[in-house]
Amino acid sequence: MNKLRTLIIEDEEPARDLVKAYLKDNEHIELIGECADGFTGVKTINETK
């Protein structure tokens, strides 16, 4: 089964850390990065396609 490629976009660093901790043990999710704002998130998505 393919992994779900995931990018965390959240402006609060503690919230990003919580999401990362929650997702890191899920074998079906590949965390490709994290961003603090939507603009950077869209740029990162376009760069990682």
DAURPE-V467842 format. One record per residue. RES is the residue in three letters. NEAR is the number of other ideal C-beta (glycine too) atoms within 12 Angstrom. Layout:
RES_NEAR / RES_NEAR
//
This chain:
MET_7 / ASN_8 / LYS_13 / LEU_14 / ARG_17 / THR_25 / LEU_29 / ILE_30 / ILE_23 / GLU_21 / ASP_16 / GLU_14 / GLU_14 / PRO_12 / ALA_16 / ARG_24 / ASP_15 / LEU_15 / VAL_22 / LYS_22 / ALA_14 / TYR_15 / LEU_23 / LYS_16 / ASP_10 / ASN_15 / GLU_12 / HIS_13 / ILE_20 / GLU_17 / LEU_24 / ILE_21 / GLY_21 / GLU_25 / CYS_25 / ALA_19 / ASP_16 / GLY_14 / PHE_13 / THR_19 / GLY_23 / VAL_15 / LYS_16 / THR_22 / ILE_19 / ASN_11 / GLU_13 / THR_16 / LYS_10
//
